[in-house]
């Protein structure tokens, strides 16, 4: 082997050593568990027939891992340069789908592409994050935090897509988008007086929002959360069946593909919103805790990556992706165990859905790329 070939080989090995492999292995473990769980959730019939949703999710994961690898080696500065274009493109798609999108389950959230239903509100979450991070990274650091004038533009780019998403209607996604990017703003720093004022405004606006903004079905979800037993066969059915599934798993679970709530189809949307209920019923507290622990490890590694980012933009993007993971996990698990109202937020990596899964894998790829580049300088 020539000296040049040896040096090239050594350089390639050195580059791969810079990847955060613990992060990759944790994500791989979650991927495997997710597919095993989804297989059970979509398994139907005594002849062992599989729902096509499982095969589609396998394809989404293959594409997702390819995207993860690509974005690991993409320079985050490219995303910073393209952030305005990505934001405007996603905003136009959000506006389009609000008025002309595919209607399903009473909501208008998707663009039908033949082989794939694309939900632009999912990619809007990270497109908003890129632009927000770019804006905040260019604001001179202020020890007292951001003032009112400095907050006008960041809040505008958050609430503009959120309002269109609410109109679809998809309140859960709008709240998640706001929570993700709001977390980034709070991380950057906001004057205490403004935080107190916003909290006060929220308390005053809450009754008006309840009366004039929320739809009847959204109000019913709050009533159901407060008293699910008041309508056990109607609005409270989903919450009750989910809690039965989770509780019946006890410590070790009923066994793989032995969950009666899911197999007898008492559990609604068991492959999407309530996929964690399937896991809890079949694998009990041990299995549920194991998955939560893996998510916790992923978040801890992500925090370490954010703390070692090479510039402010990458640090803010990393914090936003951590918030993206945290809020989805918290809301979905809180929802299925009855601690939060049911708002239709997926459990990342576990719930079936191409748009959510691919957005998640791209986000994690960007985070892996931020970790990768900290060793290049």
C-alpha positions in Angstrom: 0.0 0.0 0.0 1.4 3.4 -1.0 2.1 6.1 1.6 -0.8 8.3 0.1 -3.3 5.4 0.4 -2.2 4.6 4.0 -2.6 8.3 5.0 -6.1 8.4 3.3 -7.1 5.2 5.1 -5.9 6.6 8.5 -7.7 9.9 7.9 -11.0 8.1 7.2 -10.6 6.0 10.4 -9.9 9.2 12.3 -13.0 10.9 10.9 -15.2 8.0 12.0 -13.7 8.1 15.5 -15.0 11.6 15.8 -18.6 10.4 15.6 -20.4 10.1 19.0 -20.9 6.3 18.8 -22.7 6.1 22.2 -25.3 8.5 20.8 -25.6 6.3 17.6 -25.9 3.1 19.6 -28.5 4.5 21.9 -30.5 5.6 18.9 -30.1 2.2 17.2 -31.4 0.5 20.4 -34.5 2.7 20.3 -35.0 1.9 16.6 -34.9 -1.8 17.2 -37.2 -1.7 20.2 -39.6 0.6 18.3 -39.9 -1.8 15.3 -40.4 -4.8 17.6 -43.1 -2.9 19.4 -44.8 -1.7 16.2 -44.7 -5.2 14.8 -46.8 -6.3 17.8 -49.1 -3.3 17.5 -49.9 -3.9 13.8 -49.9 -7.8 14.0 -53.4 -9.1 13.0 -55.0 -12.4 12.4 -54.2 -16.0 13.4 -52.3 -16.6 10.2 -49.6 -14.1 11.1 -50.5 -11.4 8.6 -48.8 -8.1 9.1 -50.3 -4.8 8.6 -48.6 -2.9 5.7 -47.9 0.0 8.1 -45.1 -2.0 9.7 -43.3 -2.5 6.4 -43.8 1.2 5.6 -42.2 2.1 8.9 -39.2 -0.1 8.2 -38.7 1.8 4.9 -39.1 5.1 6.7 -36.4 4.0 9.2 -34.0 2.9 6.4 -34.5 6.4 4.8 -34.2 8.0 8.2 -30.9 6.4 9.0 -29.5 7.4 5.6 -30.6 11.0 6.3 -29.1 10.7 9.8 -25.7 9.7 8.2 -25.9 12.5 5.6 -26.7 15.3 8.2 -23.9 14.0 10.5 -21.4 15.2 7.9 -23.3 18.3 6.7 -21.8 21.5 8.0 -24.4 23.2 10.2 -23.4 26.6 8.8 -25.2 25.5 5.6 -28.4 25.2 7.5 -27.8 28.6 9.0 -27.3 30.1 5.5 -30.5 28.3 4.2 -32.6 29.0 7.3 -34.7 31.8 5.8 -35.4 29.8 2.6 -36.3 26.6 4.6 -38.6 28.7 6.9 -40.4 30.4 4.0 -40.8 27.2 2.0 -42.3 25.4 5.0 -44.5 28.3 5.8 -45.9 28.3 2.3 -46.5 24.5 2.6 -48.3 25.1 5.9 -50.6 27.7 4.3 -51.2 25.5 1.3 -52.1 22.4 3.4 -54.4 24.5 5.6 -56.7 25.3 2.7 -56.0 22.6 0.1 -54.5 19.7 2.0 -55.7 16.1 2.4 -58.5 15.8 5.1 -58.3 12.8 7.4 -59.9 12.2 10.9 -61.5 15.7 10.7 -58.2 17.5 10.2 -56.5 19.0 7.1 -52.8 18.5 7.8 -51.3 16.4 4.9 -50.2 16.8 1.3 -50.9 13.6 -0.5 -47.8 12.6 -2.6 -49.2 9.2 -3.8 -46.8 7.0 -1.9 -46.5 9.3 1.1 -48.6 11.7 3.1 -46.3 14.6 3.9 -47.2 16.7 7.0 -45.4 20.0 6.7 -46.1 21.0 10.3 -43.6 18.4 11.4 -40.7 19.9 9.4 -41.9 23.4 10.3 -40.8 22.6 13.9 -37.1 22.5 12.9 -37.3 25.0 10.1 -38.5 27.5 12.7 -35.7 26.5 15.0 -33.0 27.1 12.4 -34.2 30.6 11.7 -34.7 31.4 15.4 -31.2 30.2 16.2 -29.7 32.3 13.4 -31.5 35.5 14.7 -30.6 34.9 18.3 -27.0 34.0 17.5 -26.6 37.4 15.8 -28.0 39.4 18.7 -25.2 40.8 21.0 -25.3 39.0 24.3 -27.2 40.9 27.0 -26.7 40.1 30.6 -30.2 41.1 31.6 -31.7 39.1 28.8 -33.8 40.0 25.7 -36.0 43.1 25.8 -39.4 43.6 24.1 -37.9 45.0 20.9 -35.5 42.1 20.5 -38.4 39.6 21.1 -40.7 41.0 18.4 -39.1 39.2 15.4 -38.4 35.8 17.2 -42.0 35.6 18.5 -43.4 36.5 15.1 -41.6 33.7 13.3 -42.9 31.3 16.0 -46.5 32.4 16.2 -47.1 32.9 12.4 -46.9 29.2 11.5 -48.5 28.2 14.8 -51.6 30.2 14.0 -52.0 28.4 10.6 -51.4 25.0 12.3 -54.1 25.7 14.8 -56.5 26.5 11.9 -56.0 23.0 10.4 -56.9 22.2 13.3 -53.8 20.8 15.1 -53.5 22.4 18.5 -51.1 19.8 19.8 -48.5 20.4 17.1 -48.9 24.2 17.4 -48.2 23.9 21.2 -45.2 21.7 20.6 -43.8 24.0 18.0 -44.2 27.0 20.4 -42.8 25.0 23.4 -39.7 23.9 21.4 -38.8 27.4 20.2 -39.9 29.1 23.4 -37.5 26.9 25.3 -34.7 28.2 23.0 -35.6 31.8 23.7 -35.7 31.2 27.5 -32.4 29.4 27.3 -30.9 32.4 25.5 -32.3 34.7 28.2 -35.3 37.0 28.6 -35.7 39.8 31.1 -37.6 38.6 34.3 -40.1 41.5 34.0 -41.1 40.3 30.5 -41.5 36.7 31.7 -43.7 37.8 34.6 -45.7 40.0 32.2 -46.2 37.2 29.7 -47.3 34.8 32.5 -49.8 37.4 33.6 -51.0 38.0 30.1 -51.5 34.2 29.7 -53.6 34.0 32.8 -55.8 36.9 31.5 -56.0 35.4 28.0 -56.8 31.9 29.1 -60.6 32.5 29.5 -60.8 34.3 26.2 -58.8 31.5 24.5 -61.2 28.9 26.0 -64.3 30.9 24.8 -63.3 32.1 21.4 -60.3 30.0 20.2 -60.7 26.4 21.2 -63.1 24.1 19.3 -65.8 22.1 21.1 -63.8 18.9 20.7 -60.7 20.5 22.2 -62.8 21.7 25.2 -64.2 18.2 25.5 -60.6 16.8 25.8 -60.0 19.0 28.8 -63.3 17.9 30.4 -62.3 14.3 29.7 -58.9 14.8 31.2 -60.5 16.1 34.4 -63.2 13.5 34.5 -62.7 10.6 32.0 -65.3 8.4 33.8 -68.0 10.9 33.0 -68.3 9.5 29.5 -66.5 6.1 29.5 -67.9 5.0 26.1 -67.5 8.4 24.4 -64.9 11.1 24.9 -63.4 9.3 27.9 -62.9 6.0 26.1 -59.4 6.6 24.7 -58.0 7.7 28.1 -59.6 4.9 30.1 -58.5 2.2 27.7 -55.0 3.5 27.6 -54.7 3.6 31.4 -56.1 0.1 31.6 -53.5 -1.1 29.1 -50.6 0.6 31.0 -51.8 -0.6 34.4 -52.6 -4.2 33.4 -48.9 -4.7 32.3 -47.9 -4.5 36.0 -44.2 -5.2 36.6 -43.2 -7.6 33.9 -46.0 -7.3 31.4 -48.3 -9.8 29.8 -45.7 -10.9 27.2 -44.9 -10.1 23.6 -48.0 -10.0 21.4 -50.1 -11.0 24.5 -51.6 -7.7 25.3 -55.4 -8.1 25.4 -56.2 -4.4 25.1 -54.3 -4.0 21.8 -55.0 -7.5 20.4 -58.7 -7.3 21.0 -58.6 -3.7 19.6 -60.0 -2.0 22.7 -57.0 0.3 22.6 -57.5 3.1 19.9 -54.7 4.4 17.7 -52.4 1.8 19.1 -49.8 2.3 16.4 -49.6 6.1 16.7 -50.7 8.1 19.7 -51.0 5.2 22.1 -48.0 3.1 21.0 -46.5 3.5 24.5 -49.6 1.8 25.9 -48.9 -1.3 23.8 -45.3 -1.3 25.2 -46.4 -0.9 28.8 -49.1 -3.6 28.5 -46.8 -6.2 27.0 -43.5 -5.4 28.8 -44.8 -3.8 32.0 -43.0 -1.4 34.2 -39.6 -2.9 33.4 -40.0 -2.5 29.7 -41.5 1.0 30.0 -38.7 2.1 32.4 -36.1 0.7 30.0 -37.4 2.8 27.1 -37.6 5.9 29.2 -34.1 5.3 30.5 -32.8 5.1 26.9 -34.6 8.3 26.1 -33.0 9.8 29.2 -29.5 8.7 28.0 -30.2 10.2 24.6 -31.1 13.5 26.3 -28.1 13.5 28.6 -25.7 12.9 25.6 -27.5 15.6 23.7 -27.0 18.1 26.6 -23.3 17.2 26.5 -23.2 17.9 22.8 -24.9 21.2 23.2 -22.5 22.2 25.9 -19.5 21.6 23.6 -20.9 23.2 20.4 -18.3 25.3 18.6 -20.5 28.4 18.1 -23.7 30.0 19.3 -25.8 29.0 16.4 -25.0 25.3 16.8 -25.5 25.5 20.6 -29.0 27.1 20.1 -29.9 24.5 17.5 -28.7 21.7 19.8 -30.8 23.1 22.7 -33.8 23.3 20.3 -33.4 19.6 19.3 -33.2 18.6 22.9 -36.4 20.6 23.5 -37.9 18.8 20.5 -37.2 15.4 22.0 -38.1 16.4 25.6 -41.5 17.9 24.9 -42.7 15.1 22.6 -41.6 12.4 25.1 -43.2 14.3 28.1 -46.5 15.1 26.4 -47.1 11.7 24.8 -46.2 9.6 27.8 -48.1 12.0 30.1 -51.1 11.7 27.8 -51.2 7.9 27.7 -50.9 7.5 31.5 -53.6 10.2 32.1 -51.4 13.0 33.5 -52.0 15.3 30.5 -55.0 15.8 28.1 -55.0 13.8 24.9 -53.7 16.2 22.2 -52.4 13.8 19.5 -48.7 14.2 20.0 -46.6 11.3 18.7 -43.9 9.4 20.7 -40.8 10.1 18.6 -39.2 7.1 17.0 -42.1 4.8 18.2 -45.3 6.2 16.8 -46.0 5.2 13.2 -45.7 8.1 10.7 -43.2 9.1 8.0 -43.2 12.9 8.5 -42.5 12.7 12.2 -39.9 9.9 11.9 -37.9 11.5 9.1 -38.0 14.9 10.8 -36.7 13.2 14.0 -33.9 11.4 12.2 -32.8 14.6 10.4 -32.9 16.4 13.8 -30.8 13.8 15.5 -28.4 13.7 12.5 -27.9 17.4 12.9 -27.2 16.9 16.6 -24.7 14.1 15.7 -23.1 16.5 13.2 -22.7 19.2 15.9 -21.0 16.6 18.0 -18.8 15.5 15.1 -17.6 19.0 14.2 -16.5 19.8 17.7 -13.4 17.6 17.1 -12.5 19.2 13.8 -11.3 22.5 15.2 
